[in-house]
Amino acid sequence: MRETKTGLKAGSLSGAIMGLVGAVVGIPLILAFSYHEQVIPPSEALSTEALALVILAMNTVGATIIGALLGAFYGRMYEKLPGSTSVQKGLPLGIAGWIVEGPLMMIVTWFFMPFLMQLIRVAASLVGSLAFAVLLGFFYDRFR
């Protein structure tokens, strides 16, 4: 049970950091490709700045929740994961997360996003997933 709580804390913090970074990197891309106009039609009620804040908040909160769930799983499975260090043990989880979030999300957004933006998103997703795994292992050791 203690390992699960440690993983929950480490995953929450790692997710929050990655969600914030992802939003800060993603907002300019979304605005550059005018993707937001396809998803949320332009209106007087929602300015570009408000849209950026909504994306920032949703991305950070969502990544914190997903990070907490992955962290709890990581803590529970810690002893069974391959690798000798906490960071090495987190990498398989990061790759599995990328498989779900990267290429599969490209299929889901096929009709909504330009192809170049999808490729950028898949590549950034791989980097983000591996960074999450490294942070998860790092914080897991710190909270233990």
N, C-alpha and C positions, 0 to 999 in steps of 0.2 A: 504494500500500500504506500509506503514511503517513497518508493521509486516512482510510482505513478504521480504522486504529488510533485515530486521534483521535476519530472518530465512535463507536467502541466504548467508549472511556473516557467521552465525554460522554453517550452513551446509557445506560451503566450507572449513572452517578451520577444522571442525570435520572430514570431508572426507579426507582432506590432511593428517591429523595426522594418521587416520586409514589406509590410503593407504600406507603410509610410514612404519608403524608398520607391516602391512600385508605383504609387500614386504620383509622386513628384516626377518620376521619369515618364509615366504614362500620360499625364495630363497634356504636356506639350505635343505628344504624338497624336492624341485624340483630336486636339484642336487643329493641328497641322493638316490632318487628313479630313477634317470636317466630318468625322464619323458621328459626332454628337448630333448633327442635324438629321442623320438617318434614324437614330434611335429616339431622340427627343426633338420633335419639330421645334423650330425657332418660335419663341413666344416672348411677349413683353414681361411675363411673370418670372422667367428664368434667364438671367443674364449669363454671360460666359463665365464671369467670376463666381457666380452662385453655383453653376454647374461644376466648376473646378473644385469648389469646397465640398459639394455633395460627393463627388468622386473620391476626394481625399478621405472624407469621413467613412464612406462605405468600404473603401478598399482597406483602410486601417482596421476598422472594426471586424470586417469579414476575415481578414488575414489573422487577426488576433484569435478569433474563435477557431478557425481551421488550425492555426498553430497550436492552440491549447489541446485540441483533439489529437493531432499528430504527436504532440509532446507526451500526452498521457499514454498513447500507444507505445511510443519510444521507451518511456520509463518502464512500462509493464514488460516489454520484450527485450529490455536492455541486455540481459545476460545471454539471450539466444541469438542476438544479432552478430553477424561476422565482423571481425576487426578487433584490434587490440586497444584502441583509444576511443574515447567518446565521439570524436569527430569522425573517425573511420566507421564507427557503428551507425552514425547518422546518414552517411552518404547513400546507402541503399534506399533509405526512406525518402531522401531528396530525389533520387532518380525515379522511384515509384510515383512520387507526387508530380514530377514533371510529365511522366507518361499520361497521367490523368489530366493535368491542367494544360499541357502544351498541345500536342497533336490532336487530342480529342476535342479541345475547345476550338481548334481551327475548323474542325468539321461542323461544329455547332454554329459558328459565326460565318460560314462560307458565303452566305448571301448578303450579309450585312457589312462586311469589311472588305476594303481593297486587298488584293492578294499580297502586295508588298507589306502592308501593315500586319497581315497575318503572319508572314515569315518573320518580321521583326518581333512580333509578340511571342512566337514559338521559341526563337533564339533567346530572347530576354527571359522567357519562362525557365529555360534550362539554367541559365546563369542564376536566376533568382532561387530556383529550387535547390541548387547546390549551395548557394550562400545561406539559405535557410538551414540546410543540414549542418553546415559548419557552425553557424551560430547556435543551433540546438545543442550540438555536442559541447561547444564552449560553455554555454550557460548551464548545461546539465552538470558539468564538473564544478562550476562555481556555486551552484545551489546545493550540491551534495554534502 
